[in-house]
Structure formats: C-alpha cells, structure tokens
Amino acid sequence: MDLICRTLGPAGLGLALLLTAALGSAQAQTATPSIVMASTTSTEQSGLFGHLLPAFKAASGTDVRVVALGTGQALDMGRRGDADILFVHDQPAEQKFVAEGFSLKRLPVMVNDFVLIGPAADPAKLRGKDIAAALRKLASAGSTPASTSTGAASAGFVSRGDKSGTHAAELRYWQLAGIDLAAAKPAGYKACGCGMGPALNIAASTGAYVLADRGTWLNFKNRADLAVLVEGDARLFNQYGVMVVNPAKHPHVKVALAQAFADWVVAPAGQAAIAGYKIGGEQVFFPNAVR
C-alpha cells in the first residue's frame, strides 16, 4: 500500500479505490442469480433437466443448480435448508413435508409411469399389466423349482433401497402383492442403495428384474437383454411435484427466485417445455399442472 501511495499520490489513490469499488459493484450486479434444486435422480438421468433448465434460464436469467438424489434425501435437504426448491415424486412424503411446515404448497407438475424391467426371456414369467400379480409370481418363483408345473424359475430382483420415490413406489407394490418384506424378502432380492442408473446396470449385468421410471429407462444405454415386461397398470402412475422451501423455516432460502421457477414450470411455457422433451421420438413426461 505504501508503494501504491508513493506512486499514485493521494488523488491517484483515491481514483484507484473508486475504480476498484465500481468494478466490484459491476461484478456483483452482473453475477448470474441461481437457486439450488434438490431433485429425484429420474429427472436428471432421463435427460429432462438438460432440456428444461436452459429454457427456464432463457426466460428468467436464473441458473438452477441441481442436486440429484433419491426423493427421501431430497426432502431431507429441504428440511435442513440446503435447497431452495424440491422437484420430487413421492406424493405421500411430499404432503407430509408440507404438513410439517417445510413448504407452504405442493404443486403437481407432470407424470410418467413406472415399468417393471427384466430379462427378455422372462424366466419368472411376469409379463403382463398387473404389477401386484407380477410381484407375487416373482416372490413365489424364488421358492419354486423350475421343474414344477408353473414353469417359473428363480430370478433376482434389484431394489433401489435408497428411500427414493421409486423405492417408495416399489414398497407399495410389494404391499399390494401381499408380500411382507420386513418379515422375509423373496429369494434373490438385493437392495443396492443406489440411483436408478446404477440399479439398471446391476440388473443388466446379473439378469435380474428391477422397477424403473420410464424416462430413465428410455435414456438408459446399457440394456443388455433387458426389456419392459410389466406396464400399463394404472397403479404404475408416477406423479411429480414441485415445492419451494418455506423461508419461515430457513430465512436464507432464495424464495423469490425459487417461486419464479415453480410458477414457470406449471405455467404454459414450462408445461410446453416438458411436453416437448422426447427420447427417440417418444414423449417421456406428460404435463398435468394444477395451479
């Protein structure tokens, strides 16, 4: 500082300080606003966010920094105040989040569906439309020799096991099938504690069955001989919702920017962007916002 003072003199130093302050102010004003979104892995791994978020930034100038987790972990991020907004797919858990006061409102955004994936040869003979019937058959196949009259063979099942929205749905389907996983898991049942992509990779490498959201499946490249075996059951409906974290719980939340995203994604522009995302010409998500 002494060298600067001697070189510039009092007037020059004053000018330098003014220029430095002006530069800092200009940088602050031009910094891109951003929010943190905790979201399910399916919105990320399906490729939807790569399509949707640039459209939002073009409309708003706001960056969205995504932390892709299982829905349970995303909700926990919201509870801790580590995210400004949540984009998830476990409606009972989301309603609980709102009831606890961590968000003031949950907005439905879009739907797709779950599908049961397995080896194309379908050794447990699960192919059909009834998810509960398929899981009952899979559970019985684990304890039934392949030589019996059913012709069913034992086959593995890969569970996410990560408290995600897909995992929560899977647990509901086992319950519908009358299978008590807490009492005894079917033979070959493996919980990976992992995301949808890794779970599909395990199923592909081991010839196992797995429940997946259709979007991630369509975007999945390492399919080996896996195929969709059970689809079309109304109970496989998969609803997504968006929630802004309540600033009364966490005052640092960027509530205005987060609410701007929530409003945009359920408005015509956001809904059109969702409908426009396709993989191989197939629409992946179907907007169904109710404002």
Secondary structure, DSSP 8 states (H G I E B T S, - for coil): -HHHHHHHHHHHHHHHHHHHHHHHHHHHHHS--EEEEEEEHHHHHTSHHHHHHHHHHHHH--EEEEEEE-HHHHHHHHHHT--SEEEE--HHHHHHHHHTTSEEEEEEEEEEEEEEEEETT-TT---BS-HHHHHHHHHHHTTS-TTSTT------EEE--SS-HHHHHHHHHHHHTT--TTT---TTEEE----HHHHHHHHHHHT-EEEEEHHHHHH----TTEEEEE---GGGEEEEEEEEE-TTT-TTS-HHHHHHHHHHHHSHHHHHHHHT-EETTEE--EE----
